């Protein structure tokens, strides 16, 4: 172990954790210690809108907010964006889009053609607007803790030998493609 090295890997902690690291950008984090950080945040993916069913509509609208006049074919993703402030959206006859926080006041129907341009007269194909994913977000370069290292390295890939002291951003970039990076003794 010598100064200014960076180690990378997809797992860490095989030698245990410690609380005696000096990880606050110190020049010496401690002998045989890794200050471990996550390299990237997890991808956040919006789930497709679940289909709620076919429902009857009338001039007293089931979903009261009129979001789009019909005409050109509208995708579910476009309709969902138009109704992002609501719980539900519907695509109707000739591709009209309506939004609301409840649906079904006129009852269900069984004769919708939800995959065609003309859904049906006074028919709603209703979908729920997905809530933003509730994921515990790991911010880039999030501190994962102080961990013990040994000759059989905890983070097995030596991304950088001796040299100038790397910043955390530089170390993170060196370990791109790995889940974690560690900075050690004298920034090793």
One Martini backbone bead per residue (centre of mass of N, CA, C, O) as a GRO file, in nm:
protein
  188
    1UNK     BB    1   0.093   0.039   0.026
    2UNK     BB    2   0.045   0.343  -0.145
    3UNK     BB    3   0.021   0.636  -0.271
    4UNK     BB    4  -0.245   0.729  -0.481
    5UNK     BB    5  -0.468   0.506  -0.479
    6UNK     BB    6  -0.721   0.316  -0.667
    7UNK     BB    7  -1.014   0.122  -0.599
    8UNK     BB    8  -1.220  -0.140  -0.746
    9UNK     BB    9  -1.576  -0.256  -0.735
   10UNK     BB   10  -1.886  -0.461  -0.661
   11UNK     BB   11  -1.766  -0.509  -0.375
   12UNK     BB   12  -1.768  -0.497  -0.008
   13UNK     BB   13  -1.644  -0.602   0.327
   14UNK     BB   14  -1.469  -0.875   0.373
   15UNK     BB   15  -1.293  -0.725   0.630
   16UNK     BB   16  -1.472  -0.510   0.721
   17UNK     BB   17  -1.539  -0.252   0.945
   18UNK     BB   18  -1.478   0.097   1.028
   19UNK     BB   19  -1.423   0.412   1.241
   20UNK     BB   20  -1.097   0.515   1.181
   21UNK     BB   21  -1.134   0.691   0.950
   22UNK     BB   22  -1.010   0.962   0.726
   23UNK     BB   23  -1.246   1.079   0.479
   24UNK     BB   24  -1.206   1.407   0.476
   25UNK     BB   25  -0.976   1.462   0.260
   26UNK     BB   26  -0.742   1.318   0.355
   27UNK     BB   27  -0.403   1.207   0.329
   28UNK     BB   28  -0.486   0.996   0.576
   29UNK     BB   29  -0.708   0.725   0.628
   30UNK     BB   30  -0.539   0.469   0.685
   31UNK     BB   31  -0.431   0.169   0.750
   32UNK     BB   32  -0.596  -0.055   0.579
   33UNK     BB   33  -0.803   0.154   0.432
   34UNK     BB   34  -1.138   0.225   0.310
   35UNK     BB   35  -1.295   0.471   0.127
   36UNK     BB   36  -1.622   0.418   0.034
   37UNK     BB   37  -1.786   0.455  -0.290
   38UNK     BB   38  -2.026   0.535  -0.502
   39UNK     BB   39  -2.039   0.587  -0.852
   40UNK     BB   40  -2.364   0.566  -0.886
   41UNK     BB   41  -2.681   0.605  -0.970
   42UNK     BB   42  -2.968   0.474  -0.999
   43UNK     BB   43  -3.197   0.394  -1.206
   44UNK     BB   44  -3.493   0.566  -1.315
   45UNK     BB   45  -3.808   0.405  -1.367
   46UNK     BB   46  -4.090   0.424  -1.535
   47UNK     BB   47  -4.386   0.289  -1.530
   48UNK     BB   48  -4.629   0.166  -1.679
   49UNK     BB   49  -4.954   0.216  -1.740
   50UNK     BB   50  -5.220   0.100  -1.592
   51UNK     BB   51  -5.493  -0.072  -1.672
   52UNK     BB   52  -5.842  -0.023  -1.572
   53UNK     BB   53  -6.039   0.021  -1.826
   54UNK     BB   54  -6.371   0.025  -1.938
   55UNK     BB   55  -6.572   0.329  -1.979
   56UNK     BB   56  -6.827   0.532  -1.932
   57UNK     BB   57  -6.962   0.827  -2.085
   58UNK     BB   58  -7.047   1.184  -2.069
   59UNK     BB   59  -7.123   1.514  -2.042
   60UNK     BB   60  -7.063   1.410  -1.751
   61UNK     BB   61  -6.763   1.371  -1.679
   62UNK     BB   62  -6.559   1.136  -1.549
   63UNK     BB   63  -6.315   1.300  -1.659
   64UNK     BB   64  -6.297   1.652  -1.629
   65UNK     BB   65  -6.023   1.697  -1.777
   66UNK     BB   66  -5.933   1.865  -2.068
   67UNK     BB   67  -5.630   1.793  -2.266
   68UNK     BB   68  -5.731   1.676  -2.567
   69UNK     BB   69  -5.777   1.686  -2.882
   70UNK     BB   70  -5.841   1.522  -3.135
   71UNK     BB   71  -5.691   1.301  -3.401
   72UNK     BB   72  -5.413   1.233  -3.356
   73UNK     BB   73  -5.227   1.004  -3.243
   74UNK     BB   74  -5.198   0.887  -2.908
   75UNK     BB   75  -4.999   0.817  -2.661
   76UNK     BB   76  -4.968   0.711  -2.347
   77UNK     BB   77  -4.729   0.895  -2.275
   78UNK     BB   78  -4.862   1.161  -2.362
   79UNK     BB   79  -5.113   1.142  -2.182
   80UNK     BB   80  -4.963   1.118  -1.915
   81UNK     BB   81  -4.827   1.399  -1.928
   82UNK     BB   82  -5.094   1.567  -1.941
   83UNK     BB   83  -5.179   1.402  -1.646
   84UNK     BB   84  -4.961   1.428  -1.407
   85UNK     BB   85  -5.163   1.577  -1.182
   86UNK     BB   86  -5.303   1.300  -1.190
   87UNK     BB   87  -5.426   0.968  -1.148
   88UNK     BB   88  -5.585   0.985  -1.432
   89UNK     BB   89  -5.644   0.856  -1.770
   90UNK     BB   90  -5.793   0.911  -2.100
   91UNK     BB   91  -5.894   0.749  -2.398
   92UNK     BB   92  -6.084   0.844  -2.676
   93UNK     BB   93  -6.255   0.928  -2.911
   94UNK     BB   94  -6.036   1.045  -3.139
   95UNK     BB   95  -5.799   1.097  -2.913
   96UNK     BB   96  -5.892   1.191  -2.654
   97UNK     BB   97  -5.808   1.368  -2.341
   98UNK     BB   98  -5.852   1.275  -1.996
   99UNK     BB   99  -5.870   1.391  -1.648
  100UNK     BB  100  -5.830   1.249  -1.304
  101UNK     BB  101  -5.908   1.116  -0.957
  102UNK     BB  102  -6.153   0.964  -1.092
  103UNK     BB  103  -6.367   0.675  -1.175
  104UNK     BB  104  -6.693   0.525  -1.278
  105UNK     BB  105  -6.979   0.688  -1.254
  106UNK     BB  106  -7.101   0.526  -1.535
  107UNK     BB  107  -6.945   0.278  -1.560
  108UNK     BB  108  -6.887   0.003  -1.724
  109UNK     BB  109  -6.734  -0.145  -2.017
  110UNK     BB  110  -6.688  -0.381  -2.319
  111UNK     BB  111  -6.656  -0.183  -2.607
  112UNK     BB  112  -6.363  -0.121  -2.632
  113UNK     BB  113  -6.089   0.019  -2.854
  114UNK     BB  114  -5.780   0.078  -2.728
  115UNK     BB  115  -5.601   0.008  -3.011
  116UNK     BB  116  -5.759   0.240  -3.149
  117UNK     BB  117  -5.857   0.544  -3.268
  118UNK     BB  118  -6.154   0.432  -3.209
  119UNK     BB  119  -6.278   0.351  -2.907
  120UNK     BB  120  -6.563   0.493  -2.871
  121UNK     BB  121  -6.864   0.589  -2.785
  122UNK     BB  122  -6.856   0.693  -2.476
  123UNK     BB  123  -6.545   0.606  -2.421
  124UNK     BB  124  -6.301   0.480  -2.175
  125UNK     BB  125  -5.957   0.449  -2.150
  126UNK     BB  126  -5.816   0.360  -1.845
  127UNK     BB  127  -5.539   0.509  -1.660
  128UNK     BB  128  -5.271   0.519  -1.459
  129UNK     BB  129  -5.068   0.739  -1.297
  130UNK     BB  130  -4.761   0.720  -1.218
  131UNK     BB  131  -4.559   0.734  -0.973
  132UNK     BB  132  -4.290   0.821  -0.865
  133UNK     BB  133  -4.027   0.671  -0.783
  134UNK     BB  134  -3.949   0.501  -0.467
  135UNK     BB  135  -3.617   0.556  -0.426
  136UNK     BB  136  -3.322   0.506  -0.289
  137UNK     BB  137  -3.099   0.745  -0.346
  138UNK     BB  138  -2.783   0.733  -0.488
  139UNK     BB  139  -2.545   0.937  -0.495
  140UNK     BB  140  -2.288   1.036  -0.633
  141UNK     BB  141  -2.038   0.941  -0.430
  142UNK     BB  142  -2.139   0.780  -0.198
  143UNK     BB  143  -2.094   0.707   0.123
  144UNK     BB  144  -2.022   0.365   0.260
  145UNK     BB  145  -1.754   0.367   0.422
  146UNK     BB  146  -1.537   0.200   0.641
  147UNK     BB  147  -1.278  -0.033   0.529
  148UNK     BB  148  -1.106  -0.309   0.530
  149UNK     BB  149  -0.783  -0.415   0.432
  150UNK     BB  150  -0.579  -0.633   0.218
  151UNK     BB  151  -0.388  -0.819   0.017
  152UNK     BB  152  -0.682  -0.926  -0.048
  153UNK     BB  153  -0.864  -0.726  -0.188
  154UNK     BB  154  -1.164  -0.572  -0.154
  155UNK     BB  155  -1.085  -0.399  -0.404
  156UNK     BB  156  -0.941  -0.554  -0.685
  157UNK     BB  157  -0.900  -0.287  -0.857
  158UNK     BB  158  -0.624  -0.114  -0.985
  159UNK     BB  159  -0.661   0.213  -1.115
  160UNK     BB  160  -0.412   0.340  -0.938
  161UNK     BB  161  -0.120   0.450  -0.878
  162UNK     BB  162   0.111   0.638  -0.835
  163UNK     BB  163   0.067   0.996  -0.760
  164UNK     BB  164  -0.141   1.218  -0.775
  165UNK     BB  165  -0.390   1.344  -0.607
  166UNK     BB  166  -0.711   1.241  -0.603
  167UNK     BB  167  -1.015   1.301  -0.656
  168UNK     BB  168  -1.326   1.184  -0.625
  169UNK     BB  169  -1.403   1.231  -0.922
  170UNK     BB  170  -1.157   1.084  -1.040
  171UNK     BB  171  -1.206   0.812  -0.901
  172UNK     BB  172  -1.484   0.766  -1.017
  173UNK     BB  173  -1.391   0.763  -1.316
  174UNK     BB  174  -1.186   0.524  -1.291
  175UNK     BB  175  -1.455   0.334  -1.190
  176UNK     BB  176  -1.604   0.302  -1.430
  177UNK     BB  177  -1.827   0.013  -1.413
  178UNK     BB  178  -1.837   0.030  -1.114
  179UNK     BB  179  -1.986   0.054  -0.798
  180UNK     BB  180  -1.697   0.101  -0.656
  181UNK     BB  181  -1.474   0.305  -0.449
  182UNK     BB  182  -1.133   0.347  -0.319
  183UNK     BB  183  -0.959   0.525  -0.063
  184UNK     BB  184  -0.639   0.544   0.080
  185UNK     BB  185  -0.348   0.558   0.188
  186UNK     BB  186  -0.257   0.839   0.087
  187UNK     BB  187  -0.485   0.797  -0.140
  188UNK     BB  188  -0.513   0.472  -0.210
   0.00000   0.00000   0.00000
